Amino acid sequence: MQAGTNVANVIYDQMKAGHGMDGAAGQVCMMTWASKDFVAHNVESEKDQGHLTFKVSGAKFKGTVKVRLMWNDTYTVELWRVRAGNVKMLNSVEDVYFDELTGTIDHLVEAD
């Protein structure tokens, strides 16, 4: 990744350009998930290069998705739920390549 690149924008653009499990365009998948409230976290840490969080309301999962760009240039996709002030990670998928990102999220949020 180039210096000064906005990590969250890269994640968003790669989701939008990707394809869902059924071959649907990434932008269509994002609408199907009812994705909203995108928040960029472009600060590097020991764990990742930055991440993007957003809310979804899919058929299978309703909550927050966190997509982290890891130092090995793969993504980690995490599903989080907040209920009554209780924050809990429900699922995590590691080592997701950029061309698998949209399909992975689609599977976690929409598919059975």
Beta strands, then each sheet from edge to edge (+ up, - down):
strand 1: 36-41
strand 2: 48-57
strand 3: 62-70
strand 4: 75-83
strand 5: 86-96
sheet 1: 1+ 2- 3+ 4- 5+
end
